[in-house]
């Protein structure tokens, strides 16, 4: 492989890796934000009722 071809291939690989890294960071950030919202949001009556039913079945 000529030095120019190697340089072009390296540039393309770095460009693709940068895009993939941006996508991964965005996905992880979205998961963290979603998890925080779920943890801080008050539970609905339906959720509380379901949890009560599950706890009663464990006995």
C-alpha positions as CSV (number, residue, x, y, z in Angstrom):
1,X,0.0,0.0,0.0
2,X,1.4,3.4,-1.0
3,X,1.9,6.0,1.7
4,X,-0.9,8.1,0.2
5,X,-3.3,5.2,0.1
6,X,-2.4,4.4,3.7
7,X,-3.0,8.0,4.8
8,X,-6.4,8.1,3.0
9,X,-7.4,4.8,4.6
10,X,-6.3,6.0,8.0
11,X,-8.3,9.2,7.6
12,X,-11.4,7.3,6.5
13,X,-11.1,4.9,9.4
14,X,-10.7,7.8,11.9
15,X,-13.7,9.6,10.4
16,X,-15.9,6.5,10.7
17,X,-14.6,5.8,14.3
18,X,-15.4,9.4,15.2
19,X,-19.0,9.0,14.0
20,X,-19.4,5.7,15.7
21,X,-18.1,7.1,19.0
22,X,-20.5,10.0,18.7
23,X,-23.4,7.6,18.3
24,X,-22.3,5.5,21.3
25,X,-21.9,8.6,23.5
26,X,-25.3,9.9,22.4
27,X,-27.0,6.5,23.2
28,X,-25.3,6.2,26.6
29,X,-26.3,9.8,27.4
30,X,-29.9,9.1,26.4
31,X,-30.0,6.0,28.6
32,X,-28.6,7.9,31.6
33,X,-31.2,10.7,31.2
34,X,-34.0,8.2,30.8
35,X,-32.9,6.3,33.9
36,X,-32.7,9.4,36.0
37,X,-36.2,10.5,34.9
38,X,-37.6,7.1,35.7
39,X,-36.0,7.1,39.1
40,X,-37.2,10.6,40.0
41,X,-40.7,10.3,38.6
42,X,-43.4,9.5,41.2
43,X,-45.0,6.1,40.7
44,X,-48.5,5.9,39.3
45,X,-51.3,4.1,41.0
46,X,-51.1,1.3,38.5
47,X,-47.4,0.7,39.1
48,X,-48.0,0.7,42.9
49,X,-50.9,-1.8,42.5
50,X,-48.7,-4.1,40.3
51,X,-45.9,-4.0,42.8
52,X,-48.4,-4.8,45.6
53,X,-49.7,-7.8,43.7
54,X,-46.2,-9.0,43.0
55,X,-45.2,-8.7,46.7
56,X,-48.3,-10.6,47.8
57,X,-47.5,-13.4,45.4
58,X,-44.0,-13.8,46.9
59,X,-45.5,-14.8,50.3
